[in-house]
Each structure stands twice: as C-alpha cells, then as structure tokens.
Amino acid sequence: MNNKVACNFAVLRFLPYAEPGEFVNLGIVLACPDIHWFGYRLETRRLDRVTDFFPELKQSKVAFTEGRKLFKAELDRIATLLNDGTRDGQYRFKDDAKLFNQTFLNLVRPREEEFCFSQPKTCLTDNPRAELGRLFNFYVERGFAQRQEYQERQMTKRLRTVFAAKQIIGLDEYTFANDLCHAHFPFVRKVDNRFVLAIHPLDLDKTETPKIVEHADQWRNRLQRLNTVSERPEKVLLVVRKPAEGKRLDICLQMCKELEQANALLLPQEDESGIARFAQTA
C-alpha cells in the first residue's frame, strides 16, 4: 500500500482484580475500516508474564488459560466476521466501513471483566499487518525494554544510586581497547597506575533463550580479548539481571558459569551489599 490509512487499535489486558486496577498486557487488536482489514495478536506462550506479576495465580493457572482460550475463540469469531462474514445473510461487513468500525468498537467497549481492553487509539500506517506486529512488540513484549542498552542503562543508574548512598567514590567510566578489543565499563577504579576493578551491568533476562546465549557470548569473547590489552582491570564484576524461572533461567545460569570461567565475578543485581563491597576494593 502506498497511502497511509487510519486504523483503530486497543490493547487486550488481563485484570484479575478490578479494585487496585493492576493488569498485564496480553494482546493487540487492530482494525482499518477504510480498507476493511482486521487482525489481532495474542500472547499464548509465556504464562510467566502473568504469574510473575500475579504470583498467587501460580496455583490456579487453569482458570486463566481456559479464560484466555475462550477469549481467543471470540477474537477468531470476530476476525472471521469482519474479514469474510455476513450479517443476517445479507451484508458483508468488509463492504460496510461504518458497520465494520462499530463492530470493532463494540468488541473493545469498557467492561468489568478479567479480560478487557484499553481505550482505543488511532494510528496511521501503510501496512496494517506490520503495524500490528510493531504494536504487539511495544505494548506486550515491551520491545523497547528488551533492548540491551535500555535495561543496562537502567541498571547503571541504579548502581550509581547504590554507590552514592554508600558514599563509594573513585569510580569512573573507562574503555579498555586495542585492535582486538573494545570493552567499555561505566565503573572503573584506578589506583596509581593500576586498574583495580571494573564493573558492568549484564542483562540476561531476555524473552528467548538464544538471545541470552548471544549476549552472554558477546561478553565472554570481550573478556577473553581483554587479556590482550596491556592496561586492563585486575578484577571484573558483571552485575547480572536474570530471568525469574524456567528454561530461560537454566540457560542463564549455564552462561554465567561460562562467564566465570573467563575470569569474571558475577553477582545478581539484587545483591547490592555484595556489589558495594566489591566496589570498595582498593
């Protein structure tokens, strides 16, 4: 499509407790009345998105999965109706933009149910299918937060706060580099001509196990090549953000062992006391 069209979209939420208003984003519905296109994406693989936020539901997963299954069936019905169906055997929804849009608005209307929608919003796109994927990545998979630089930047800010609170000074940014290596650390302590220590946050809480392996391998190679740099830190600490549980955690722990074999000390980001003790090394 060469011309952009206006589309309406809404975020599907799971809101088990209406009183506090806490919810988890589960999916996206997108409707483009002018070109009669409707699509949706629903998170059906990662149950931990819900149980990590509502841990008490770990003991009652079946109720959630069955509810999600029923809601998916309803979305499939709406998709068939809007893209191919008829009304009373007479009107094709895909040929009536007004009726098409009204059906979408009825789907996302405010409701006091566990599965509900955000207020609908409007976007412009020349590719509704690609836009649906982009919206899903942003609102459900939080793609912006999965970027290495985003999470590790947040971790760096948190470490600065911890060091300031404990009055730990003398830590500066520094890049160790030669033709084979380029390793930047936000916290480096130098005493006289010695680089005593270097600290870097490492985000291994990725949505997919290959991404965990890939990022850990990047740092393992970096640590190994750091040995070729004439001026290098005597000790390296990687502050690790880990997945909560499951296969992703198992893979993360395996990669942490390999990083330790590359002469790095690893501590979880939650161990702020241990991180502070390391940072105070003279």
N, C-alpha and C positions, 0 to 999 in steps of 0.2 A: 504494500500500500504506500502511495506517495504522499497522501494528505493525512494529517493527523485528525483523529476523531475523538470526541468527548466520550469518556467511559465513567461509569459509576462503580465504585468498589467498596467493600466493607470487610472488616476483619472478624473472623469467627473466634469467639472466646469461650473458654471453659471457666465458669464462675460458680463453684460449688457452694459458696457462702455469700449470699446477697448482702448481708448486713455490713461486713467490712469492705465489700466491693473488690476483693482481690481476685485476679484472673490470670490465666495463661493463654496466650495467643496460639490458636491451633490451625488456622487456615485463612484463605482469601477467596472471596467470590468477586467476579468482575463481569460487568455487563456493558455492552456497547449497543444501545438501541438503534442508532442510525445505520449500523451495518448488520444488526441482528446477530450479534455474537455474544455467547455466554460461556464462561468457564470457571472452574474452581480448582483449588489445590488444598489438600487436607493432610496434615501430619498424621501418619498412621504407623510409623515405625518406632519412634522414640517415646516410649511410655515414661522414661525418666524425666522428660520435660515437665510432666505433671507431678510425678511423685517427688521430685526434688523440691518443688515449690510447695506441695501439699503432702508432706511425708506421712501424715496419718492415713492417706489413701492407699498406702502400700499394702495394707491388709484387706482392701476392698477394690482391687483392680478390676474385677469382673464387671462391676456396676458401671465403671467409667468406659471400659472397652465396648460393652454392649450398647451404652448410650451413644458412643461415637459411631458405632456400626449403623444404628438406626438413623442417625443424622446424615451419615454418608448416603444411605439409601434415599433419603429425602432430597439431597443435593443431586443425586443421579436422576431422580424423577424430574426435578425442575430443569436440569440441563437438557433432558430429552424433550420436555415440553417446549422449552424456549427455542431450541435449535431445530426441532423436527415436528413438534406436536400440533394438535388442533384443539380448538375449543368447541365443544358440542358438535364435533364432527364437521364444523363449517369454516372456522377461521384459523389460519396458520399464524401462530404467534410471531414467527420470524418475519412475517409480512406486515405486521402492525406494530410500529415503533412505540406508540403510546401504550398499548396493551402489554408489550414486551417490558417496558420500563416499570409499569405498575406492578407486574408480577414480581419483578426484582425487588421493588420497594416493599412489597408485602412479605417477601422472604426475609428481609433484613429488618423488619419492623421491631421496635423495642418489645422485649418480652421478659418476663420474670421466670427464666428457666436456666438450668445449668449451662446449656449450650445456647449462646446468644451472640448478637452481632454488635459491633461498634456502630457509631453514627456513620452513614455512608458519606464518602468523599468522591470528588471528581478528579480525573486526570486526563491528560491528552496523550495520545500515542498513535503511531502508525503501524504498530504491531501488537495487538491485544494479547496474543499468547506469550510473547516475550515480556510484556509488561506484567502479566500475571506472575511469571517466574520472578521478576525483579521485586515485586511487592511481597511475594512469599519469602524471598530471601531476606528482605529487610524486616518485615514485621514478625515472622515466625522463626526463621533461622538466625535472625539478628546478624546478618552477614557483616555489617559494619563492625560488630563487636568481635567477630571471629578473626578479623584481620590481625596478623601478628603485631603490627605496630600499634594498634589501638589498645589491646589488652596489656601489652608490655609497657606501653606509655603510662597506663593507669597504675600498673604495679610499681613503676618507678616513682610516680608521685606519692604512692602510699609509703614506699621505703624512705623517701625524703622526710615525710611526716614523722615516721618512727625514729629516724636518726636525730631529727630536730628535738623531739620530745625527750630523748635520752642524752641530749647535748653531745652527740658524737660529731666531731668536726674533722676537717682534714681530708675529706673525700671529694675528689674532683673527677670530672669526665676526662677520659683519655682514650686514644685509639692506638692500638699496637698494630703496626703494619710493616710489611715488606712486599717484595714482588709476589709472594705466595700467600700472604695472609693479610686480612683486614678485619680486626676484631675491636669493635667499639664497646666500651664499658661506661655506664653512667656513674659508677662509683669506683674510684681507684685511690689507694693510699700510697704516697711516695715518701720515703724517709731517706734523706740524703740522696744517694744515687740508686737506691733500691726501690723497686715497685713491690711493696709488701703484699698487697692484696688487690683483687679486682672482683666486683660484684655485678652480676647481670640478672635481670628477671627472665624467666623462661616459661612461656605459656604453652603447656602441653594439653590443655583442656579443649581439644578440637572435636568437632562433631563427627569426624570419620577417622578411623584408625590409621589409614595411610598418611593422613596429614600429620598425625602425631609422630609417626616414624620419620617422615620427611623433615619436619622441623628439628627433631632431635638429632638426626643425621647431619643437618647443617651445622649444628653446634659441636657435634663430635669432631667433624672434619676441621672446624675452626680451631678447636682446642689442640688437635694434633699438629696443625700447621703453626700454631702459636709457638711451638717449640723451636721453630726455625727463626724466630725473631730474636735479635740479640738482646734487646731490652724487653723483658716480659715479666708478668706478675709471678711472684713466688707461690701464691695461693689464689685459686679461683673458686668463687662461690656462685652457683646457679640457684636462684630462688624460684622454685617451681610451683606453677599453678596446675593442679592435677584434676582429672575427671573425678566425679563423686564415686562411681561404682561401675561394675560390669566389665565387659571386654575392653572398653577404652581405657579403664584404669589398669587392667592387667598389662596391656601393651605399653602404657605409660611407665609402669614400674620396671618393665623389661628394658625400656630405653634409658631409664635412669641408671640402671646397673651399667649399661654400656658407657654412659657418660662418666660415671665414676671411674671406670677403667681408663678413661682418657685424662685422669688426674684432676678431676673436678670434685669439689664437695657440693652436695646437693641438700637443700633444706626446703621443706614445704613453706609456702608463703604464710601459712598460719603461725609458724614458729618464729614469731617476732623477737623473742628473747634470745634464741639461738643465733638469729641473723645479727642482732645487735652485738652479741659477744664476739662474733667473727669480725664485725666491722671495727671493733675497738682494738684489734690486733695491732701491735706496734712493731 
